[in-house]
Amino acid sequence: MLPTHHPLTVKDLNPIGVAATLLGFVGFTVCLWLLVWVGMDKEGKTQRPFRWLAIASVISFAVMLWGLTKA
């Protein structure tokens, strides 16, 4: 990549990448919150939805990283 002399502006960003990054970030944050509050009981043992929430958080993180590479 060649260095340029103009600063990065909003016009340089890809809207699909930005939307995917925001969607992945929100999904990852919500999944982590649910993972703690719904996926575990009072003693810290995992409950039934723990596996699906963990999978959803990994997918959301992957979407966020993909969006960052496209933005």
NUZAMI-546233 format. One record per residue: residue number from 0; residue in three letters; chain; x, y, z of N, C-alpha, C, O, CB in turn. Coordinates in nm, 4 decimals, m for minus. Glycine has a CB too. Layout:
// NUZAMI-546233
> NUM ALA A X Y Z X Y Z X Y Z X Y Z X Y Z .
...
//
This chain:
// NUZAMI-546233
> 0 MET A 0.0845 m0.1171 0.0000 0.0000 0.0000 0.0000 0.0895 0.1240 0.0000 0.1812 0.1352 0.0814 m0.0964 m0.0005 0.1221 .
> 1 LEU A 0.0633 0.2132 m0.0883 0.1421 0.3350 m0.1002 0.0943 0.4394 m0.0004 m0.0262 0.4558 0.0188 0.1347 0.3903 m0.2429 .
> 2 PRO A 0.1860 0.5094 0.0626 0.1440 0.6142 0.1558 0.0797 0.7305 0.0800 0.1230 0.7667 m0.0294 0.2644 0.6642 0.2389 .
> 3 THR A m0.0208 0.7860 0.1383 m0.0881 0.9014 0.0790 m0.0721 1.0220 0.1717 m0.0350 1.0090 0.2883 m0.2389 0.8708 0.0532 .
> 4 HIS A m0.1009 1.1372 0.1169 m0.0842 1.2597 0.1941 m0.2177 1.3207 0.2367 m0.2209 1.4327 0.2877 m0.0055 1.3604 0.1138 .
> 5 HIS A m0.3263 1.2489 0.2164 m0.4540 1.3023 0.2617 m0.5053 1.2152 0.3770 m0.4858 1.0936 0.3759 m0.5576 1.3074 0.1444 .
> 6 PRO A m0.5699 1.2759 0.4752 m0.6176 1.2001 0.5915 m0.7382 1.1128 0.5548 m0.8096 1.1402 0.4583 m0.6549 1.2962 0.7064 .
> 7 LEU A m0.7587 1.0081 0.6336 m0.8724 0.9193 0.6144 m1.0002 0.9921 0.6544 m1.0073 1.0508 0.7624 m0.8553 0.7885 0.6963 .
> 8 THR A m1.0997 0.9885 0.5688 m1.2277 1.0540 0.5978 m1.3382 0.9498 0.5982 m1.3152 0.8329 0.5676 m1.2584 1.1657 0.4941 .
> 9 VAL A m1.4577 0.9934 0.6332 m1.5733 0.9050 0.6364 m1.6068 0.8545 0.4964 m1.6564 0.7428 0.4812 m1.6940 0.9771 0.6972 .
> 10 LYS A m1.5807 0.9341 0.3960 m1.6089 0.8930 0.2583 m1.5241 0.7738 0.2153 m1.5623 0.6999 0.1246 m1.5854 1.0091 0.1633 .
> 11 ASP A m1.4096 0.7548 0.2798 m1.3217 0.6439 0.2453 m1.3681 0.5102 0.3020 m1.3188 0.4056 0.2596 m1.1831 0.6730 0.2936 .
> 12 LEU A m1.4609 0.5111 0.3957 m1.5062 0.3883 0.4597 m1.6131 0.3179 0.3772 m1.6915 0.3819 0.3070 m1.5594 0.4182 0.5986 .
> 13 ASN A m1.6149 0.1857 0.3866 m1.7158 0.1042 0.3197 m1.8363 0.0900 0.4128 m1.8203 0.0407 0.5245 m1.6582 m0.0361 0.2803 .
> 14 PRO A m1.9571 0.1317 0.3709 m2.0727 0.1260 0.4602 m2.1098 m0.0162 0.5030 m2.1580 m0.0359 0.6145 m2.1909 0.1902 0.3933 .
> 15 ILE A m2.0882 m0.1152 0.4164 m2.1190 m0.2536 0.4521 m2.0247 m0.3003 0.5639 m2.0678 m0.3672 0.6578 m2.1071 m0.3466 0.3275 .
> 16 GLY A m1.8989 m0.2656 0.5537 m1.8033 m0.3029 0.6569 m1.8324 m0.2373 0.7904 m1.8201 m0.2999 0.8957 m1.6647 m0.2677 0.6131 .
> 17 VAL A m1.8710 m0.1113 0.7854 m1.9037 m0.0402 0.9092 m2.0282 m0.1002 0.9734 m2.0323 m0.1187 1.0950 m1.9248 0.1103 0.8818 .
> 18 ALA A m2.1300 m0.1307 0.8926 m2.2526 m0.1907 0.9454 m2.2243 m0.3293 1.0039 m2.2766 m0.3632 1.1101 m2.3599 m0.2004 0.8349 .
> 19 ALA A m2.1426 m0.4091 0.9361 m2.1087 m0.5422 0.9871 m2.0296 m0.5323 1.1167 m2.0499 m0.6121 1.2083 m2.0288 m0.6210 0.8827 .
> 20 THR A m1.9403 m0.4356 1.1248 m1.8627 m0.4169 1.2472 m1.9536 m0.3787 1.3636 m1.9414 m0.4343 1.4727 m1.7548 m0.3095 1.2266 .
> 21 LEU A m2.0433 m0.2855 1.3414 m2.1348 m0.2445 1.4482 m2.2286 m0.3575 1.4895 m2.2534 m0.3780 1.6083 m2.2163 m0.1237 1.4038 .
> 22 LEU A m2.2806 m0.4308 1.3910 m2.3687 m0.5433 1.4210 m2.2931 m0.6514 1.4988 m2.3456 m0.7063 1.5956 m2.4274 m0.6020 1.2908 .
> 23 GLY A m2.1718 m0.6815 1.4574 m2.0915 m0.7804 1.5287 m2.0570 m0.7365 1.6693 m2.0575 m0.8176 1.7620 m1.9652 m0.8089 1.4528 .
> 24 PHE A m2.0267 m0.6076 1.6862 m1.9940 m0.5567 1.8190 m2.1130 m0.5652 1.9131 m2.0994 m0.6084 2.0276 m1.9454 m0.4132 1.8098 .
> 25 VAL A m2.2298 m0.5241 1.8649 m2.3507 m0.5305 1.9480 m2.3852 m0.6757 1.9797 m2.4175 m0.7084 2.0939 m2.4699 m0.4613 1.8770 .
> 26 GLY A m2.3786 m0.7624 1.8796 m2.4079 m0.9038 1.9021 m2.3110 m0.9675 1.9992 m2.3520 m1.0451 2.0855 m2.4051 m0.9790 1.7716 .
> 27 PHE A m2.1834 m0.9361 1.9866 m2.0829 m0.9917 2.0768 m2.1046 m0.9435 2.2191 m2.0944 m1.0221 2.3133 m1.9427 m0.9546 2.0299 .
> 28 THR A m2.1344 m0.8156 2.2359 m2.1574 m0.7607 2.3692 m2.2803 m0.8227 2.4339 m2.2774 m0.8594 2.5514 m2.1729 m0.6092 2.3623 .
> 29 VAL A m2.3881 m0.8343 2.3574 m2.5111 m0.8937 2.4112 m2.4891 m1.0411 2.4450 m2.5348 m1.0880 2.5492 m2.6273 m0.8789 2.3103 .
> 30 CYS A m2.4202 m1.1139 2.3583 m2.3945 m1.2552 2.3849 m2.3088 m1.2747 2.5092 m2.3346 m1.3654 2.5883 m2.3268 m1.3196 2.2652 .
> 31 LEU A m2.2080 m1.1913 2.5272 m2.1263 m1.2031 2.6481 m2.2070 m1.1727 2.7730 m2.1917 m1.2393 2.8754 m2.0063 m1.1099 2.6404 .
> 32 TRP A m2.2922 m1.0730 2.7647 m2.3759 m1.0392 2.8798 m2.4709 m1.1542 2.9115 m2.4866 m1.1921 3.0276 m2.4553 m0.9095 2.8534 .
> 33 LEU A m2.5345 m1.2097 2.8081 m2.6253 m1.3221 2.8296 m2.5513 m1.4473 2.8747 m2.6051 m1.5280 2.9505 m2.7031 m1.3515 2.7027 .
> 34 LEU A m2.4293 m1.4632 2.8287 m2.3486 m1.5787 2.8678 m2.3284 m1.5812 3.0187 m2.3321 m1.6875 3.0807 m2.2128 m1.5766 2.7960 .
> 35 VAL A m2.3071 m1.4652 3.0769 m2.2856 m1.4578 3.2213 m2.4174 m1.4663 3.2972 m2.4269 m1.5390 3.3961 m2.2124 m1.3285 3.2577 .
> 36 TRP A m2.5191 m1.3932 3.2526 m2.6420 m1.3826 3.3299 m2.7404 m1.4959 3.3065 m2.8164 m1.5307 3.3969 m2.7081 m1.2541 3.2993 .
> 37 VAL A m2.7408 m1.5542 3.1874 m2.8366 m1.6610 3.1578 m2.7669 m1.7972 3.1517 m2.8255 m1.8988 3.1891 m2.9090 m1.6327 3.0250 .
> 38 GLY A m2.6442 m1.7990 3.1055 m2.5748 m1.9253 3.0838 m2.5141 m1.9876 3.2081 m2.4651 m2.1004 3.2017 m2.4689 m1.9054 2.9848 .
> 39 MET A m2.5157 m1.9177 3.3215 m2.4575 m1.9723 3.4440 m2.5557 m1.9572 3.5591 m2.6361 m1.8640 3.5625 m2.3239 m1.9025 3.4774 .
> 40 ASP A m2.5477 m2.0505 3.6534 m2.6337 m2.0402 3.7708 m2.5592 m1.9677 3.8837 m2.4529 m1.9097 3.8615 m2.6799 m2.1811 3.8173 .
> 41 LYS A m2.6158 m1.9715 4.0046 m2.5581 m1.8968 4.1163 m2.4201 m1.9463 4.1574 m2.3383 m1.8688 4.2069 m2.6500 m1.9036 4.2342 .
> 42 GLU A m2.3938 m2.0747 4.1371 m2.2643 m2.1318 4.1740 m2.1605 m2.1194 4.0626 m2.0451 m2.1577 4.0821 m2.2813 m2.2774 4.2114 .
> 43 GLY A m2.1989 m2.0670 3.9469 m2.1070 m2.0511 3.8355 m2.1006 m2.1705 3.7422 m2.0147 m2.1768 3.6542 m1.9721 m2.0234 3.8872 .
> 44 LYS A m2.1919 m2.2656 3.7612 m2.1973 m2.3820 3.6729 m2.2741 m2.3456 3.5468 m2.3692 m2.2675 3.5504 m2.2631 m2.5035 3.7441 .
> 45 THR A m2.2315 m2.4033 3.4361 m2.2975 m2.3711 3.3094 m2.4330 m2.4377 3.3010 m2.4528 m2.5484 3.3512 m2.2109 m2.4137 3.1909 .
> 46 GLN A m2.5256 m2.3693 3.2372 m2.6594 m2.4209 3.2159 m2.6769 m2.4546 3.0683 m2.5837 m2.4418 2.9888 m2.7662 m2.3190 3.2627 .
> 47 ARG A m2.7963 m2.4973 3.0333 m2.8239 m2.5449 2.8986 m2.7932 m2.4434 2.7877 m2.7303 m2.4822 2.6892 m2.9668 m2.5849 2.8899 .
> 48 PRO A m2.8334 m2.3161 2.7973 m2.8079 m2.2245 2.6840 m2.6633 m2.1780 2.6718 m2.6312 m2.1014 2.5809 m2.8958 m2.1039 2.6964 .
> 49 PHE A m2.5752 m2.2226 2.7613 m2.4371 m2.1751 2.7602 m2.3678 m2.2062 2.6276 m2.2987 m2.1205 2.5725 m2.3592 m2.2377 2.8753 .
> 50 ARG A m2.3857 m2.3274 2.5761 m2.3178 m2.3675 2.4521 m2.3623 m2.2809 2.3352 m2.2787 m2.2362 2.2567 m2.3451 m2.5156 2.4211 .
> 51 TRP A m2.4921 m2.2565 2.3220 m2.5430 m2.1784 2.2085 m2.5031 m2.0320 2.2194 m2.4776 m1.9668 2.1181 m2.6953 m2.1900 2.1997 .
> 52 LEU A m2.4975 m1.9807 2.3400 m2.4527 m1.8427 2.3579 m2.3037 m1.8289 2.3279 m2.2603 m1.7275 2.2732 m2.4824 m1.7951 2.5004 .
> 53 ALA A m2.2260 m1.9297 2.3635 m2.0831 m1.9267 2.3325 m2.0611 m1.9313 2.1813 m1.9767 m1.8589 2.1285 m2.0103 m2.0444 2.4008 .
> 54 ILE A m2.1365 m2.0156 2.1122 m2.1264 m2.0235 1.9660 m2.1683 m1.8914 1.9019 m2.1037 m1.8441 1.8084 m2.2135 m2.1387 1.9118 .
> 55 ALA A m2.2765 m1.8320 1.9526 m2.3231 m1.7039 1.8987 m2.2217 m1.5932 1.9228 m2.2050 m1.5054 1.8382 m2.4570 m1.6657 1.9608 .
> 56 SER A m2.1538 m1.5960 2.0369 m2.0542 m1.4916 2.0636 m1.9333 m1.5065 1.9709 m1.8762 m1.4064 1.9277 m2.0090 m1.4969 2.2110 .
> 57 VAL A m1.8941 m1.6299 1.9402 m1.7828 m1.6510 1.8474 m1.8211 m1.6047 1.7071 m1.7404 m1.5424 1.6381 m1.7411 m1.7997 1.8453 .
> 58 ILE A m1.9435 m1.6350 1.6648 m1.9905 m1.5912 1.5327 m1.9976 m1.4392 1.5261 m1.9567 m1.3796 1.4265 m2.1286 m1.6522 1.5011 .
> 59 SER A m2.0489 m1.3766 1.6304 m2.0564 m1.2298 1.6338 m1.9179 m1.1672 1.6298 m1.8978 m1.0649 1.5643 m2.1308 m1.1829 1.7591 .
> 60 PHE A m1.8233 m1.2272 1.6986 m1.6866 m1.1761 1.6972 m1.6262 m1.1888 1.5575 m1.5556 m1.0993 1.5111 m1.6000 m1.2511 1.7999 .
> 61 ALA A m1.6548 m1.3010 1.4909 m1.6046 m1.3205 1.3547 m1.6654 m1.2187 1.2595 m1.5956 m1.1667 1.1725 m1.6347 m1.4627 1.3059 .
> 62 VAL A m1.7936 m1.1895 1.2742 m1.8589 m1.0874 1.1896 m1.7972 m0.9505 1.2145 m1.7761 m0.8729 1.1213 m2.0116 m1.0825 1.2168 .
> 63 MET A m1.7684 m0.9216 1.3413 m1.7068 m0.7932 1.3740 m1.5676 m0.7813 1.3108 m1.5330 m0.6763 1.2568 m1.6975 m0.7760 1.5266 .
> 64 LEU A m1.4885 m0.8878 1.3173 m1.3555 m0.8838 1.2569 m1.3640 m0.8738 1.1053 m1.2855 m0.8019 1.0436 m1.2755 m1.0074 1.2965 .
> 65 TRP A m1.4589 m0.9457 1.0445 m1.4758 m0.9384 0.9003 m1.5147 m0.7957 0.8592 m1.4634 m0.7422 0.7609 m1.5824 m1.0400 0.8530 .
> 66 GLY A m1.6060 m0.7353 0.9359 m1.6455 m0.5985 0.9053 m1.5317 m0.5003 0.9191 m1.5226 m0.4045 0.8423 m1.7580 m0.5569 0.9939 .
> 67 LEU A m1.4440 m0.5228 1.0168 m1.3284 m0.4342 1.0331 m1.2345 m0.4449 0.9138 m1.1760 m0.3448 0.8722 m1.2529 m0.4674 1.1627 .
> 68 THR A m1.2193 m0.5639 0.8587 m1.1311 m0.5775 0.7423 m1.1926 m0.5154 0.6177 m1.1195 m0.4726 0.5284 m1.0998 m0.7244 0.7164 .
> 69 LYS A m1.3251 m0.5093 0.6097 m1.3921 m0.4521 0.4930 m1.4145 m0.3018 0.5053 m1.4320 m0.2340 0.4041 m1.5242 m0.5209 0.4713 .
> 70 ALA A m1.4142 m0.2494 0.6255 m1.4378 m0.1061 0.6446 m1.3159 m0.0304 0.6047 m1.3141 0.0925 0.6129 m1.4753 m0.0738 0.7891 .
//
